[in-house]
Amino acid sequence: MNPDYKVYLRLLGYLKPFWGIAILVVVGFAINAATEVSVAKLLEKIITAIQEKDYTFTHLFPFLVVLLMFFRGVGLFLGGYYTAVISRNLVFNVRQEVFAKLLRLPSQYYLDNTSGHITAKIMYNVEQLTAASTESLRTLLQQGLITIALLGYLFYSNWRLTICILIFAPLIGLLIRKAAKRMRKLSIQVQDTMGDVNHVVQETVNGNLVVKGFAGHQYEQERFKQNSLENLRRGLKMVAVQQLNSPVVQLIMSIALSIVIWIALRPEILRDTSAGEFVAYITAAGMLSKPIKALTDINEKLQRGMAAAHSVFELLDMPEEKNTGTLTPTLKGNIEFDQANLVYADGHHAIHDFSLNVKAGETVALVGRSGAGKSSLVNLLVRFQELSSGGIKLDGLDIHQIELNSLRTQIAMVNQQVVLFNRTVRENIAYGQLEGASDEEIIAAAKAAYAHDFIMALPQGYDTPLGAQGLNLSGGQRQRIAIARAILKNAPILILDEATSALDNESEYFIQRAFDAAMQNRTTIVIAHRLSTIENADRIVVMDQGRIIEQGTHQELLNQQGAYYQLHQRNFEE
């Protein structure tokens, strides 16, 4: 089966739940089509009535015109409104499905694709699906029924003349096919360039402080202009193909019509045709060009929508995070890495034959130069990255046997890059699985994280909205809210990923005390550059290029005067 055909059938599958509403659309457009033919018939009747001086009908004529327009209006409203109902529901349903899919995709997808292109898919591409589904079907139904009704009338009036018009149909079909290929290619390009535009906007918004601080206004403006121009060029090319397509089709139709008129005016053909019938026939034939033009315009909508459908379904068909685990144990916090290896898609070997046993309640610090594989290692633990070979066991259970959500709900993580949402302080601390937490629990967690005092100093205390990314707080304050979130989670395993690397001394003092509170009675893995964070760890593991090169307590490693001693001399003297 043609891949386009399969994609289109799949897209139409989303319209199945609306078949009841679709009946109203068909009824509406059928009424509208009937009024189109009635115009020609009414014209025939009025000319005949004038010729025969039938004053009864001429008096009735204005009333019939109003009645005709009333029914046309009813038909157009029914068809148009209920098409829009189906269309908006289609966008709503697909958007929900795409968003749900994005939440289930592996972390690698977000590394491989820019946020601008991802949001363009969910906002712009999904919107374009209606072009191939409801918009195309609306035009097909509305104009198709008019075309069928008019052709039916023409065949009924004079089938020989009507065949002359239909001789040109294959030529029109060939033109539409040629234009379709060009439009598909341009549609894909328009959608890609829309992603580029989106990407520039998001980067500039997220990095607005850097843009301002380094006077990057002109560079970003130029970048936005170039990407927007590219989008404009592709869009205009598409419009040019579409706008050329319609007049050419209309020209062919007018040639067909002129031939029909020339034949119809021959005396031998005209002899038994009344003036009313002749005018009605020519009017109906002339009216054909409008729906046929509209039907050729479907082509552009169809190609635009199909390009979007390919893009959206490609996303929906992507493999999700593997979640084959069935066990939901309550973890104590024993961790065992057994010959763990991690190789990224680009061939970079981040973790080499890594073996380490961490007992429940133990604090292990990971140290090493940037790029030693520390963050990659903890990403394996929460399965943001998947092992290439080797194994990880938690309380003796293989990590893949544990259901993914069960695993992640039992590991609390505080990252170097704190993520806060545009919600209140309370909602940021009690986020996700913690939503049901009581005010007492939230305040206790904030106090343990040394965040309560500064939160109470905010305009609305715990109900203060934090704004985008919580940028109205200092780095230390944001960090303490993240620690409060981790403390409230009360997970048996805590991961602190370089969480104090960019703080001033006062913030570090509070955060160090917050860490001490957070580490109580749980297994903790600390990635840190600062001596104060790690010198009290039960064990320090020194890593280099994904391997363990030394391990022991702070004092033991200093006495060895090896790699840790050198790191200590270089980094921790202050």
C-alpha positions in Angstrom: 0.0 0.0 0.0 1.2 3.5 -0.8 2.7 5.0 2.4 0.8 8.3 1.7 -2.4 6.3 1.5 -1.7 4.5 4.8 -0.9 7.8 6.5 -4.1 9.3 5.2 -6.2 6.4 6.4 -4.6 6.6 9.8 -5.4 10.4 9.9 -9.0 9.7 8.9 -9.1 7.2 11.8 -9.1 10.1 14.2 -12.4 11.3 12.6 -14.3 8.0 13.4 -15.7 9.2 16.8 -17.4 12.1 15.0 -19.4 10.2 12.4 -22.7 11.4 14.0 -21.7 15.0 13.6 -20.4 14.2 10.1 -24.0 13.2 9.0 -25.0 16.8 9.9 -22.2 18.1 7.7 -23.3 16.0 4.8 -26.9 17.1 5.2 -25.8 20.8 5.3 -23.7 20.6 2.2 -26.3 18.5 0.4 -28.9 21.3 1.0 -26.3 23.8 -0.2 -25.6 21.8 -3.4 -29.3 21.5 -4.1 -29.7 25.3 -4.0 -26.9 25.7 -6.5 -28.7 23.6 -9.1 -32.0 25.4 -8.2 -30.4 28.7 -9.3 -30.1 27.3 -12.8 -33.6 25.8 -12.8 -35.1 29.0 -11.4 -33.4 31.0 -14.2 -34.9 28.7 -16.8 -38.4 29.1 -15.2 -38.2 32.9 -15.0 -37.1 33.3 -18.7 -39.8 30.9 -19.8 -42.4 32.8 -17.6 -41.3 36.1 -19.1 -41.6 34.8 -22.7 -45.0 33.2 -22.0 -46.1 36.2 -19.8 -46.8 33.9 -16.8 -47.3 36.7 -14.3 -48.2 34.3 -11.5 -44.6 32.9 -11.5 -43.0 36.3 -12.0 -44.8 37.6 -8.8 -43.6 34.5 -7.0 -40.0 34.8 -8.2 -38.7 37.3 -5.6 -40.1 35.1 -2.8 -38.5 32.0 -4.2 -35.1 33.7 -4.5 -35.3 34.7 -0.7 -36.3 31.1 0.1 -33.4 29.7 -1.9 -30.9 32.0 -0.1 -32.4 31.0 3.3 -31.9 27.3 2.6 -28.4 27.9 1.2 -27.6 29.8 4.5 -29.0 26.9 6.6 -27.0 24.4 4.6 -23.7 26.4 4.8 -24.1 27.0 8.5 -24.8 23.3 9.2 -21.8 22.2 7.1 -19.4 24.9 8.1 -20.1 24.9 11.9 -20.0 21.1 12.4 -16.9 20.8 10.2 -15.3 23.2 12.6 -16.5 21.2 15.6 -14.8 18.1 14.2 -11.7 20.0 13.2 -11.1 21.6 16.6 -11.7 18.3 18.3 -9.3 16.6 16.0 -6.5 19.1 16.9 -7.3 18.8 20.6 -7.2 15.0 20.5 -4.0 14.7 18.5 -2.3 17.4 20.5 -3.1 15.5 23.8 -1.7 12.3 22.2 1.5 14.0 21.0 2.1 15.7 24.4 1.5 12.4 26.2 4.0 10.8 23.8 6.6 13.5 24.5 6.4 12.7 28.2 7.2 9.1 27.5 10.1 9.5 25.1 13.6 8.8 26.2 15.9 11.6 27.3 18.0 11.1 24.2 15.2 12.5 22.0 15.5 15.8 23.9 19.3 15.8 23.3 18.8 15.1 19.6 16.1 17.7 18.9 15.9 21.4 19.8 13.0 22.5 22.0 12.0 24.9 19.1 11.5 22.0 16.7 9.6 19.9 19.3 7.2 22.7 20.2 6.7 23.5 16.4 5.5 19.9 16.0 2.9 20.1 18.8 1.8 23.7 18.0 2.2 24.2 14.3 2.3 20.8 12.6 -0.7 19.4 14.6 -2.7 22.5 13.5 -1.8 21.7 9.9 -3.4 18.2 10.2 -6.8 19.8 9.7 -5.7 20.9 6.3 -5.5 17.2 5.1 -8.5 16.0 7.1 -11.4 18.2 7.9 -10.6 21.2 5.6 -10.0 18.9 2.6 -13.0 16.8 3.4 -15.2 19.9 3.9 -14.1 21.2 0.4 -14.4 17.8 -1.1 -17.9 17.3 0.3 -19.2 20.9 -0.2 -17.8 21.4 -3.7 -17.9 17.8 -4.7 -21.7 17.6 -4.0 -22.2 20.9 -6.0 -20.2 19.5 -8.9 -22.1 16.2 -8.9 -25.5 18.1 -8.7 -24.5 20.4 -11.5 -23.2 17.6 -13.7 -26.4 15.6 -13.0 -28.4 18.6 -14.1 -26.3 19.0 -17.2 -26.5 15.3 -18.2 -30.3 15.5 -17.6 -30.5 18.6 -19.8 -28.2 17.5 -22.6 -25.9 14.5 -22.1 -24.1 14.9 -25.5 -22.9 18.5 -24.7 -21.9 17.4 -21.2 -19.6 14.7 -22.5 -17.7 17.5 -24.4 -17.0 19.2 -21.1 -15.8 15.9 -19.5 -13.2 15.3 -22.3 -10.9 17.8 -20.5 -11.1 16.0 -17.1 -7.8 13.9 -17.6 -5.8 17.1 -18.5 -7.0 18.7 -15.2 -6.1 15.6 -13.3 -2.6 15.6 -14.8 -2.0 19.2 -13.8 -3.2 18.6 -10.2 -0.8 15.6 -9.9 2.2 17.7 -11.0 1.4 20.5 -8.6 0.9 17.9 -5.7 4.5 16.7 -5.8 5.9 20.3 -5.7 3.5 21.3 -2.9 4.4 18.3 -0.7 8.1 19.2 -0.9 7.5 22.8 -0.1 5.1 21.9 2.8 7.9 19.9 4.5 10.3 22.8 4.1 7.8 25.3 5.5 7.3 23.1 8.6 11.1 22.7 9.1 11.7 26.4 8.8 8.9 27.0 11.2 10.8 24.8 13.7 14.0 26.9 13.1 12.1 30.2 13.8 10.6 28.7 16.9 14.1 27.5 18.1 15.5 31.0 17.8 12.6 32.5 19.8 13.0 29.9 22.6 16.7 30.3 22.8 16.5 34.1 23.0 13.7 34.0 25.6 15.5 31.5 27.8 18.8 33.2 27.4 17.6 36.7 27.6 20.1 37.7 30.3 23.0 36.5 28.2 21.6 38.2 25.1 21.3 41.5 27.1 24.6 41.1 28.9 26.6 40.5 25.8 24.7 42.9 23.6 23.5 40.0 21.3 20.4 41.9 20.2 21.5 42.5 16.7 22.9 38.9 16.2 19.6 37.4 17.5 17.5 39.8 15.4 19.5 38.9 12.3 19.2 35.2 13.1 15.5 35.5 13.6 15.2 37.5 10.4 17.1 35.0 8.3 15.1 32.0 9.5 11.8 33.9 9.1 12.8 35.0 5.6 13.5 31.3 4.7 10.1 30.4 6.0 8.6 33.3 4.0 10.3 32.2 0.8 9.1 28.6 1.1 5.6 29.7 2.0 5.5 32.1 -1.1 6.7 29.4 -3.4 3.9 27.2 -2.2 1.4 30.0 -2.7 2.8 30.6 -6.2 2.3 26.9 -7.2 -1.3 26.9 -5.7 -2.2 30.2 -7.4 -0.9 29.1 -10.8 -2.7 25.8 -10.5 -6.2 27.4 -10.2 -6.2 29.8 -13.1 -4.7 27.1 -15.4 -7.6 24.8 -14.4 -10.1 27.6 -15.0 -8.6 28.3 -18.4 -9.1 24.7 -19.4 -12.7 24.8 -18.1 -13.4 28.0 -20.0 -12.0 26.4 -23.2 -14.4 23.4 -22.6 -17.3 25.8 -22.0 -16.6 27.9 -25.1 -16.6 24.8 -27.2 -19.9 23.7 -25.6 -21.4 27.1 -26.3 -20.2 27.1 -29.9 -21.7 23.6 -30.4 -24.9 24.5 -28.6 -25.5 27.6 -30.8 -25.5 25.5 -34.0 -29.0 25.7 -35.5 -29.3 21.9 -35.9 -28.6 21.6 -32.1 -30.6 24.6 -31.0 -33.8 23.8 -32.9 -35.8 22.2 -30.1 -34.2 24.1 -27.1 -36.1 26.9 -25.5 -34.2 30.1 -24.5 -34.8 29.3 -20.8 -33.3 25.8 -21.2 -30.3 27.2 -23.1 -29.6 29.9 -20.5 -30.1 27.5 -17.7 -27.7 25.0 -19.3 -25.0 27.6 -20.0 -25.4 29.0 -16.4 -25.0 25.6 -14.8 -22.0 24.8 -17.0 -20.5 28.2 -16.1 -21.2 27.5 -12.4 -19.1 24.3 -12.6 -15.8 26.3 -12.8 -16.1 27.6 -9.2 -16.4 24.2 -7.4 -13.8 22.7 -9.7 -11.4 25.5 -8.9 -12.1 24.9 -5.2 -11.5 21.1 -5.7 -8.1 21.8 -7.3 -7.3 24.0 -4.2 -7.7 20.9 -2.0 -4.4 19.8 -3.4 -2.5 22.5 -1.5 -4.4 21.7 1.8 -3.9 18.0 1.3 -0.1 18.3 0.7 0.3 20.7 3.6 -1.7 18.4 5.9 0.0 15.2 4.7 3.5 16.7 5.3 2.3 17.5 8.8 0.8 14.0 9.3 4.0 12.3 8.3 5.9 14.5 10.8 3.4 14.0 13.7 3.0 10.2 13.1 6.8 9.8 12.9 6.9 11.3 16.5 4.0 9.1 17.7 5.7 6.0 16.3 9.0 6.6 18.0 10.1 4.0 20.6 9.3 5.0 24.1 11.4 4.5 27.2 11.6 0.8 27.9 9.5 0.0 30.9 9.4 -3.8 31.0 9.9 -4.0 34.8 7.0 -5.4 36.8 8.4 -5.3 40.4 7.5 -2.4 42.7 9.6 -3.0 45.8 10.2 -0.6 48.7 13.9 0.0 48.3 16.3 0.2 51.2 19.0 1.8 49.2 21.7 -0.9 48.4 23.3 -0.1 45.0 25.5 -2.4 43.0 27.2 -1.4 39.7 28.5 -4.5 38.0 30.9 -4.0 35.0 28.6 -1.1 33.9 29.3 0.4 30.4 27.7 3.3 28.7 28.4 4.2 25.0 26.6 7.2 23.5 25.1 7.1 20.0 28.1 9.2 18.7 30.5 6.4 19.9 31.7 8.3 23.1 32.4 5.7 25.8 31.3 7.5 28.9 31.4 4.7 31.5 34.0 1.8 31.3 33.5 -1.5 33.2 32.4 0.4 36.3 31.9 -1.8 39.4 30.9 -0.3 42.8 28.9 -1.5 45.9 27.1 1.1 47.9 25.4 0.0 51.2 22.1 1.3 52.3 22.5 4.6 54.3 26.1 5.1 53.0 27.2 8.4 51.5 29.5 8.1 48.5 31.1 11.1 46.8 32.1 11.0 43.2 35.0 13.3 42.2 37.0 13.8 39.1 37.7 16.2 36.4 34.8 17.5 34.1 33.9 14.8 31.6 35.0 12.0 33.9 31.6 10.3 33.6 30.1 11.3 37.0 26.8 12.7 35.7 26.5 9.9 33.2 26.8 7.4 36.0 23.9 8.8 38.1 21.8 9.2 34.9 22.1 5.4 34.6 20.7 5.0 38.1 17.5 6.8 37.2 17.5 5.3 33.7 17.7 8.7 31.9 20.4 6.8 30.0 20.3 3.0 29.4 23.2 0.7 30.1 25.1 -0.5 27.0 26.3 -3.6 28.9 26.9 -4.8 32.4 24.3 -4.4 35.2 23.0 -2.3 38.1 21.2 -3.9 41.0 19.1 -2.2 43.7 18.6 -4.3 46.8 19.8 -7.2 44.8 17.2 -6.7 42.0 18.2 -5.9 38.4 17.3 -2.3 37.7 15.3 -3.4 34.6 13.0 -5.6 36.7 11.8 -2.6 38.6 8.9 -0.7 37.1 10.2 2.7 35.9 7.9 5.0 37.9 8.4 2.9 41.0 12.2 3.2 40.5 12.1 7.0 40.0 9.7 7.7 42.8 12.3 6.2 45.2 15.3 8.3 44.0 15.4 12.0 44.8 17.7 14.1 42.6 19.0 17.7 43.1 20.8 18.9 39.9 23.3 21.6 39.3 20.7 23.1 36.9 17.7 23.7 39.1 14.3 23.4 37.3 11.5 25.5 38.8 8.1 25.9 37.3 5.9 29.0 36.7 3.8 28.1 39.8 3.8 29.0 43.5 6.6 28.1 45.9 4.3 25.5 47.5 3.5 23.9 44.2 7.2 23.8 43.3 8.1 22.0 46.5 5.2 19.6 46.4 5.5 18.8 42.7 4.2 15.7 40.8 4.0 12.7 43.1 4.2 15.0 46.1 1.1 17.0 45.3 -0.9 15.5 48.1 1.6 16.7 50.8 0.2 18.7 53.7 1.2 22.2 54.6 3.0 20.9 57.7 5.1 18.5 55.6 6.0 21.2 53.0 7.0 23.6 55.8 9.0 21.0 57.6 10.9 20.1 54.3 11.5 23.8 53.6 12.9 24.3 57.2 15.2 21.3 56.8 16.4 22.8 53.5 17.0 26.2 55.3 14.5 27.8 52.9 11.6 28.6 55.2 12.9 32.0 56.3 13.5 33.5 52.9 10.2 31.9 51.6 8.3 33.7 54.4 10.0 37.0 53.4 8.5 36.7 49.9 5.4 38.8 49.1 2.9 36.0 49.5 5.1 33.5 51.4 4.5 29.9 50.1 1.8 31.2 47.7 4.2 33.5 45.8 4.3 32.6 42.1 7.9 32.1 41.1 7.6 33.2 37.4 9.4 31.5 34.5 12.2 29.3 35.8 12.1 31.0 39.2 14.5 33.7 38.0 13.4 36.2 40.6 15.2 34.1 43.3 18.9 33.9 43.8 20.9 30.8 42.8 21.1 29.7 46.4 17.4 30.2 47.1 16.4 28.2 44.0 18.8 25.5 45.1 17.3 25.3 48.5 13.8 25.0 47.1 15.1 22.1 45.0 16.6 20.5 48.1 13.2 21.0 50.0 11.5 19.1 47.1 14.0 16.3 47.5 13.6 16.2 51.3 9.8 16.1 50.9 10.1 13.2 48.5 11.8 11.2 51.4 13.2 8.7 49.0 15.7 6.0 50.2 18.3 7.1 47.6 19.4 10.8 47.2 21.6 12.1 44.3 23.2 15.5 44.7 24.7 16.4 41.3 27.3 19.3 41.7 24.6 21.1 43.6 26.9 23.6 45.3 29.3 24.3 42.5 28.1 27.9 41.8 27.2 29.3 45.2 28.5 32.0 47.4 29.9 31.1 50.9 26.7 32.1 52.8 24.5 30.1 50.5 26.9 27.2 50.6 26.9 27.2 54.4 23.0 27.0 54.5 23.0 24.4 51.7 25.6 22.3 53.3 23.5 22.2 56.5 20.4 21.4 54.3 22.4 18.6 52.7 23.3 17.2 56.1 19.6 17.1 56.9 18.7 15.6 53.6 21.3 12.8 53.9 20.0 11.5 57.2 19.1 7.8 57.0 19.4 7.4 53.2 21.9 6.3 50.6 23.5 9.4 49.1 25.6 9.8 46.0 27.2 13.2 45.9 28.9 14.7 42.8 30.8 17.8 44.0 33.8 20.0 43.5 33.9 21.5 46.9 35.8 19.9 49.7 33.2 20.8 52.4 30.6 18.7 50.6 32.6 15.5 50.4 35.1 15.3 53.2 32.6 13.8 55.5 31.4 11.2 53.0 31.8 7.5 54.0 33.7 6.9 50.8 35.1 9.0 48.0 35.4 7.5 44.5 37.8 9.2 42.1 36.8 8.8 38.5 38.6 9.4 35.2 37.3 8.7 31.7 34.4 6.6 33.1 36.7 4.4 35.3 37.4 4.2 39.1 41.0 5.1 39.7 40.9 5.5 43.5 38.5 5.0 46.4 38.6 5.4 50.1 37.9 8.0 52.9 39.1 11.6 52.6 42.1 11.0 54.9 43.0 7.6 53.3 43.1 9.2 49.8 45.1 12.2 51.0 47.7 9.8 52.5 48.0 7.9 49.2 49.1 11.2 47.5 47.5 10.1 44.2 44.9 11.6 41.9 42.6 12.7 44.7 45.5 14.4 46.5 46.4 16.3 43.3 42.7 17.3 42.8 42.6 18.4 46.4 45.7 20.5 46.1 44.5 22.1 42.9 40.8 22.6 43.5 40.3 22.7 47.3 43.0 25.0 48.6 40.6 27.9 49.0 
